[in-house]
Amino acid sequence: MNRDDVIRMARESSFTENSGFDGCFVCNPHSLERFAALVAAAEREACAKVCEDIDAEYDGEDVLATWCAAAIRARGEKT
């Protein structure tokens, strides 16, 4: 996740840019919760992708990496 990703997620969460300060955003509690959820989902997906890459690297071996990827993604459904 890079700076552009973070800014995109902030905008998706209805943060507003404060025109008085360059790079400063304003949000309300609902927007902040949405932003946190987007960041957490992006991190879960990145971790799951690492597992899938490991599984692909050890093709044919029983490394259970796809099970790990599914378990990581499922964490987002437990809220």
Number of C-alpha atoms within 10 A of each C-alpha: 9 6 8 9 12 14 14 12 19 23 16 14 20 17 21 15 15 12 9 7 8 8 9 11 15 12 17 11 8 12 18 16 13 17 22 15 15 17 17 14 16 15 15 19 17 16 16 21 19 16 21 19 15 15 20 14 10 12 10 8 9 9 14 12 19 19 14 18 21 15 13 20 19 11 12 13 7 6 4
